[in-house]
Amino acid sequence: MQAVRGGLLATVALLTLGFAPAHALPEEAAESNSLHLTVSSGDDHTSSIIGTLLHCDPPRGHSHAAEACKELAAADGDIARIPVKPDVVCSMIYAPVTASASGEWGGRQVEYSRTFSNSCVMDAETGSVFALSDSSEPSD
């Protein structure tokens, strides 16, 4: 009789644990803040393409991830809202680059694509988000 009672108690305990409500993750942890970023150069958008996946929870996957994530957070994930760097002077040389991003920020889909006249203009208008290479080559 005691063995049956012990078995019943164990079964009730397992069922209770199995039906206990799961603890919800904090809202920030449930949201994915990550973007697939590409930069292509040339008029046909296929001359040279570089890309990476930027994760912001925690920042990784990008040579300037912490700075890019900070800029995106300040703009609520809207790349077009990143403030233009005021002290940047770019040449007027036409060397087009297209910056594209797709992914999720704050639970919303992000799709961004814009062609800039050169990489200096892109850097001035998008901050660190599309600074995908660590090359020491100067921007246009």
N, C-alpha and C positions, 0 to 999 in steps of 0.2 A: 504494500500500500504506500509506503514511504517512497519507494522508487517511482511509482506512478505519479505521486504528488510532485516529486522533484522534477520529473520529466515535463509535467504540465507547467510548472513554474518556469522552467527553462524555455519552453515553447512560448509562453506568454511574454517573457522577457525579450526573446528574439523578435517576436511579432511587434512588440512595442517599439523596439529599436528600429525595426525595419520601416515602420510607419511614422516615425518621428519626423517633423518637418525639417527639411534641409535648411541650413543657414545660407541666406542669400549672400552673394559676394557684394562688396561695396560697388557702387555704380561705376566708379572710375576703373575698377579692375575688370568689370564686365565689358566695358567699351574697349574697342581696339583702335589705337591711334597709330596706324602704320600706313605708309604710302610707298608705292612702287614708282620710282623716279627715273626718268630718262632725259638725256640731252642729246639731240642729234644736230649735226652741223651740215651746212650746205643747203642749197635750194630744194633738193629732192628729198630731204629728210632721211636719207639713207647713207649719206657719204660716210659718216662716222657716228656711231651710237654708243653711248656709255649709259649705264644704269645701275641702280642699286635699290635695295628694299630698306627703307628707313622705318625703324620701330622707335616708339617714344615711351614705352612702358616696360623697362627703362630704355633710355636712349642707346641705340646700337645700330650697326649695319651701314653706317655712313661715316665718312672721314670727319665730318663736323656735326655729328648727331646731336650732341647736347645743345649746341647753339641753334641748329635748325629746329629742333623740337621746341625750344624756348620761343623762337620767332613764330612758329606755327601756333603754339598755345596762346600767345598774345593776340594773334589774328583769328582765334577760334577755328583754326584749320583752313581758313580761306586764304590761299596764297596771294590772291589779288589784293588783299588787305594788308599785306606786309608793307610797312612804311619804306618809301624810297630813301636810300642813303643820300643825305643832302650834299655831302662834300665830294662826291665822285664826279670826275670829269672824264667822259669817254670820247674816243675818236669818232669821227663820222665815217669810218671805213665800213662798207657793207660786207659783212661776213656773217650771214644769218645763222642763228641757232634756234632750235625749237625745244622748249622745255615742256615736259608732260608729267603729270602725276595722276595716279588713280589709286584708290584705296578707301580707307574709312577713318574718319576723325569724329570723336564724340558721338559715335553711333550713327553718323550720317555718311553717305557715300560722297566721295570727293572725286571729281573729274576736272582736270585742268590741262590746258594746252595753249601755248602762246609762242609765236615766233618773234624773236627780238632781232634787231638789226646787227648786233654782235654780242659776244659773251660779256663784255664790260657792262652793257646796258642790262643784260639779264641779271648779272650779279648785283647791280645797283638796285634793281626793282624786286628781286626775290630773296635778297639776303643770302643766308647760308644754305637754303633749301636745295638749290641745284649746284652747289659747289662740290661736285662729285669727284673731282680729281685733286690730288695734292701736288700737281705739277708746279714747277717754279716759273713756268712760262707766264709772261705778263698778259693780262687781258687786253683785248682790242680797245 
